[in-house]
Amino acid sequence: MTKGTRNKRMQNRPSGFANPWFQLGFGVVCVLVYELLQKRGASETANLSQVWSWTGITALVSPLIWLAMALMIVSLLSWLYVLRYIPLSIAFPLSRVVDVLIPLSCWLILGENISSRRWCGIALVVVGLLLTARPVAQLEEKL
C-alpha cells in the first residue's frame, strides 16, 4: 500500500465518537455500568415479595434496573457498530476486558470479596488481553 493510499484511508475512517475503537471502549464501559446497576437494583428489591422473589421479577420496580436495560441497548448498538469496522476475532477478545473490570469494580465499589483463585483468573485474563493487544496495535498501523 502506498503512503498516499494509506493517508486516504485514514481520512475516510470515522473519528471522534464514531471511531470504532472508541465505540469498543464505550461499549465496555456500558457493560460495566449496567452490570453494577443490575446488582444494586436486584439487591435492593430482593425481599419485596416472598412469592415472586425467586424469579427476580421484583427487580423491575427498581429504576436502576430500567437504567441498566437502557444501557444494555446502548451497548448492543455500540457493539453492532464496532463489528462493521473491526474483525470479530479482534473485537471480541478485547471486549473481554469487562471480565477484569467487573470483579475489580465489585470489589472496590460494592465491597465484595475476591478469592485468591479468582485473582489468578483475573491475572490470566490480563495476560490474554496483553497477548491480544499487540496484534491489534500492528493491525491498527496497517489500517
Buried (B, 14 or more C-beta within 10 A) or exposed (E): EEEEEEEEEEEEEBEEEEBBBBBBBBBBBBBBBBBBBBBBBBEBBEEBEEEEBEEEEBBEEBEBBBBBBEBBEBBEEBBEBBBEBBEEEBBBBBBBBBBBBBBEBBBEEEEEEEEEEEEEBBEEBEEBBEEBBEEBEEEEEEE
